[in-house]
């Protein structure tokens, strides 16, 4: 049988596809634009479909035993509103196991998943290490990262580790009815991460903490809209302490410790070099 991976060209999805293929599974990759799908390994069946339009998913679900489902869709990452329809289609198609990229809160999708009769597992990464790639241009051009709320700490996780958790659950199960929060092995500040990138690249990279007003001025100069600036400041000002909490999920599910940020930085060092 086939395993369907939705969001297959995204930060996590492409790694899930690769991990499943390496394990010898038959993988079907779902994306809105199959013609534009890049970065996927050869030999993968790529199909078109849109999670916000369930009628486009019939062919994608045919002969599928397990599904990795995104809990949000579109460029705004809005919560998926078509969960009940997708769950009904998956059940009719004979899907048996489901991983859902979701915090597991009591939204429409989560209720539909719990009521589906399928073997489900919610998986929620604390924060992707790949988000540090947002600094790449500034580091390449100026060797300087400038951000507000410099003391916030996050237990960021390597996206490859999250993919290993997802793929393992899809292939072997054993986590039915659980919410798995996936973290890295340490909680770091932005300055800690910049220091690791500096060490990985061999470059002297500075970090400067900004006040709210300094951040506003910087982002305005970069063309950010006012609503985007205020949203980002509110988000960082209200980061919950839970994002710094470490979990044992990677070791429990995959059987090894999660990768450190230093390891991630070494693997992506070229992205930060001029």
TAZIKA-V286107 format. One record per backbone hydrogen bond with DSSP energy under -0.5 kcal/mol. CO is the residue of the C=O (numbers start at 1). NH is the residue of the N-H. Records with the same first field share a line. If there is no record, write none. Layout:
CO = NH, NH
This chain:
1 = 26
2 = 4, 65, 66
3 = 28
4 = 6, 68
5 = 30
7 = 10, 13
10 = 14
12 = 15, 16
13 = 17
14 = 18
15 = 19
16 = 20
17 = 21
18 = 22
19 = 23
20 = 25
21 = 24
25 = 27
26 = 3
27 = 45
28 = 5, 30
29 = 47
30 = 8
31 = 49
33 = 36
34 = 37
41 = 44
44 = 46
45 = 29, 47
47 = 31
50 = 53
53 = 50, 56
54 = 57
55 = 58
57 = 61
58 = 62
59 = 62
61 = 64
63 = 2
65 = 96, 97
66 = 4
67 = 69, 99
68 = 6
69 = 101
71 = 80
73 = 78
74 = 77
78 = 73
82 = 86
83 = 87
84 = 88
85 = 89
86 = 90
87 = 91
88 = 92
89 = 93
90 = 94, 95
91 = 94
96 = 119
97 = 67
98 = 121
99 = 69
100 = 102, 123
101 = 71
105 = 107
107 = 111
108 = 112
109 = 113
110 = 114
111 = 115
113 = 116
118 = 120
119 = 98
120 = 177, 178
121 = 100
122 = 180
123 = 102
124 = 182
127 = 157
128 = 131
129 = 132
130 = 133
131 = 134
132 = 135
133 = 136
135 = 139
136 = 140
137 = 141
138 = 142, 143, 144
139 = 143
143 = 206
145 = 208
147 = 210
149 = 152
150 = 191
154 = 156, 188
155 = 184
157 = 129
158 = 161, 162
159 = 163
160 = 164
161 = 165
162 = 166
163 = 167
164 = 168
165 = 169
166 = 170
167 = 171
168 = 172, 173
169 = 173
175 = 178
178 = 122, 180
179 = 181
180 = 124, 182
181 = 183
182 = 126
186 = 188
188 = 154
189 = 193
190 = 194
191 = 195
192 = 196
193 = 197
194 = 198
195 = 199
196 = 200
197 = 201
198 = 202, 203
203 = 205
206 = 145
208 = 147
210 = 149
211 = 215
212 = 216
213 = 217
214 = 218
215 = 219
216 = 220
217 = 221
218 = 222
219 = 224
220 = 223
225 = 229
226 = 230
227 = 231
228 = 232
229 = 233
230 = 234
231 = 235
232 = 236
233 = 237
234 = 238
236 = 239
240 = 243
241 = 244
242 = 245
243 = 155
248 = 252
249 = 253
250 = 254, 255, 256
251 = 255
259 = 185
260 = 264
261 = 265
262 = 266
263 = 267
264 = 268
266 = 269
268 = 271
269 = 272
270 = 273
